[in-house]
Amino acid sequence: MLVEFGARLNDIFAAAPRNIELLPFSPELTLDATHIGDIEIAYYSRDIWEGTEKSALSPAAQAFWRIIERAQNLQWMAVYSAGMDIQR
C-alpha cells in the first residue's frame, strides 16, 4: 500500500492542519513508550492478518497487537474488512 499510495498520502499529510507522520509497520518494528504514545490511528491490514487462525495469531499480528495494546492515545483503528472507533 505504501508503495502504491505513498506519494498521495504525503500530499494529504502535507496539507493537514497539523503534523502527521506515517509509521510503516513491520513485525520487527520496535518503539519506545513515547513513540507508542504518539499513535492515534492504526490500520490492521490483510498482510498483517494473513496466517492468523481462529485460535492463533500470525507472528506479524502478534507484533502488531503488542504495539497497539500499549497505544494509550489510539483513537481510531481500521481493520481491512471493518472500522471502529475506540472510546477511552
Order of alpha helices (4+ residues) and beta strands (2+ residues): alpha-alpha-beta-alpha-alpha-beta-beta
